[in-house]
Amino acid sequence: MKKTVLPVSFFFGANNKAGYCSLYSSLYDPYIEGKHFILKGGPGTGKSTLMRRVAEKAERKGYYVERGYCSADPNSLDVVLVPEINFSICDGTAPHTFDPKMPGVSEHIVDLGVAWDRKYLNSHIEEIGKLLKENALQHKKTVEFLRVASAIEVESTSICASSIDEEKLMRYVKRLANRIIPEKISDERGKIHKRFLSAVSPDGIDVKYETVVALSEKIITIEDEFSVVSPFIAEYISNCALEQGYDVYQCFCPLFPNMKIEHIIIPQLKTALFTQNSYHYSIDDGERLVHATRFFDKEVFYANKEKLALQKRAKRELIDEAVKKLSIAKDIRPT
């Protein structure tokens, strides 16, 4: 892993059409030696504050640290990961409920709820219950908006896919792989690190641009408004890098976790492939910008241009509504 003074942060969970998707299972391997602490306790027990202090201390010691932020509250931490010493600390409460597979060996539960003032909490039981129910309702509404937005994206992607010149795209991606992936560095296949670089949050679409800058010197940006070309390129380049022994951060679309790779980062090569669209703005100088439309049959694409524009606006409005519901949920969450 590359040591850096710039912040490296991701999301390890994201809201989507299914409710909430957690990538906690890919955090670490519990069957090898390490120390992993799973924090239990409700809102306001100090989980995020504790994790923030642990991250700062690890960085002062010179370790590479990854912070995983909460998509429901981007100022709050869910995860701190220190891969060099196989150490992590995470929030193991709902919605990312997480329990140990090797309790007391490599994994340890820390109950922060022991510090609760139970008498005080019981005196506010009705108020707390009302807030929790309203919070859950707003999250349910968020899921409904994201479900419809996802359905629209599926249709838009399908329309654009019908216009792709597959041979032209394949020629390009093979040239790109040959240019940026050096010869094999290991007989072992590289490791995949699953992450979300972005998430639908109460503040809008939160994208961890600083992470790409921290881990990459070469950024290849693919302008792909309808997310039809970039996932193919990302998966192809990712597989090539893995075959050559390089570790790869695969950053999935939060609406389609484990299905659609939006961005990849290859730290050992200091190279990233970044998807640019209405939700992820360019972070490069444009010298390595690739337009997805260069691989389209223009006649087929423009025949559907009006329909695609309508779908784009509808998807944006639905995601905006999901953001509003998350914002309400955050404001009424008991702390």
Buried (B, 14 or more C-beta within 10 A) or exposed (E): BEEBEEBBBBBBBBBBBEEBBBBBEBBBEBEEEBBBBBBBBBBBBEBBEBBBEBBEEBBEEEBBBBBBBBBBBBEBBBBBBBBEEBBBBBBBBEBBEBEBEBEEEBBBBBEBEEEBEEEEEEEEEEEBEEBBEBBEBBBEBBBBBBBBBBBBBEEBBEBBBEBBBEEEBEEBBEEBBEEBBEEEEEEEBBEBBBBBBBBBBBEBBBBBBEBBBBBBEBBBBBBBBBBBBBBBBBBBBBBBBBEBBBBBBBBBBBBBBEEBBBBBBBBBBEBBBBBBBEBBEBBBEEEEBBBBBEBBEEEBBEEBEEEBEEBBEBBBEBBEBBBBBBBBBBEBBBE
